[in-house]
């Protein structure tokens, strides 16, 4: 393994935020019987621990610009892995959105930016 050893994150299982634990597509786009594409109908998803509520979708799992798609930042889970050294993103002021309400490209919608190493 050498001098570099990657630390594996612990994972926890939570109720799927996108479908609210129903296992069905909440917007019935394909059909009323279609399974949720975030949890694949399992009603639960796994997320790294520790985690924080997604800033972009505010933990709802749905893109906040009126679309019926999974959130771009958290992929519909509603939570993102917490970063130990993260600071508030200066581009979006921690909201996860840019000035026109779209996904912040600087912090990838998380609202947190990892400081650059000097």
Secondary structure, 3 states (H helix, E strand, C coil): CCCCCCCCCEEEEEECCCCCCCCECCCCCCCCCCECCCCCCCCEEEEEECEEECCCCCCCCECCCCCCCECCCCCCCCEEECCCCEEECCCCCCCCECCCCCECCCCCCCCEEECCCC
